[in-house]
Amino acid sequence: MRTTTLIPRRIATTGITVLGAAGIATAALTGTAHAQAPAKPAAKVLSADSATAAEHVATQAAHAKAAKDGKDGKDGKKAEDYPDNLDGWIREAMSIMKKHGIPGSYDGIKRNIIRESGGDPNAVNDWDINAQKGIPSKGLLQVIQPTFDQYHVKGTADKLTDPVANIVAACNYAADRYGTMDNVDSAY
């Protein structure tokens, strides 16, 4: 396999250095921990898994019904309706994590999601050592099935690629191993 390293072209314009869009995106998304890392193939993006999507939609529908009723049915408090996007998944996961005492900040979670999957809940890594052993990393935070099973939090979907369940399980694992997802700055 041939690896090519692309170097952004710099053009000086009245004292301002202009990088190509790819250079700016790379600089914005990668930290110093990844500055010298060799290029790796991106996680394979699969088409949306209809079972996962249906399960997540069902969960969202249940939350919407609870919100419409004005209560979540457990402690009498009003349920929050979360949008079905990265921001909503992180906020919903953080709400669940708070109830279970699992640490993690919005910024720490999002930083790791962007690095691991680019925000794609159906991302699958089919090239690393786990994939070679037949258990590929999947989802927003690239979790393998055995880790998901061990750190899954009751009350979240029992599906590795469910965005909220993936975030909560990964943060539960990171809390156990590193203290919090905020302490994770590379593949974990």
Protein Blocks (a to p, Z undefined) as FASTA:
>chain_A
ZZdddddddddeehiacddfklmmmmmmpcfklmmpccddddddddddfklmmmmmmmmm
mmmmmmmnopahlnopacdddddbfklmmmmmmmmmmmnopacdfklmmmmmmmmnnopa
kbccfkbmmlmnopacedjkopafklmmmmocghiacbfklmklmmmmmmmmmmmmnopa
klpcbdZZ
